[in-house]
């Protein structure tokens, strides 16, 4: 299940943020490792983001089927 996002923090100015794309655990950890190699001034971490995962699971199926309910 895709329930992980990338959280980041700048080691230069202290800014923080969290991505909005969902990944499975292995994808997120791999991406965080790659980003840490490519951008050493920013610390990236794979974090579990259940509220985003739940929202994606609820919203996406409804959007895929646009037929009226009645």
MOVENTA-V331857 format. One record per run of one state. SS is the DSSP state (~ for helix, > for strand, _ for the rest). FROM is the first residue (numbers start at 1). TO is the last residue. Records with the same first field share a line. If there is no record, write none. Layout:
BEGIN
SS->FROM-TO / FROM-TO
END
This chain:
BEGIN
_->1-3 / 11-15 / 19-22 / 24-24 / 39-41 / 49-49 / 65-70
>->4-10 / 16-18 / 23-23 / 42-48
~->25-38 / 50-64
END
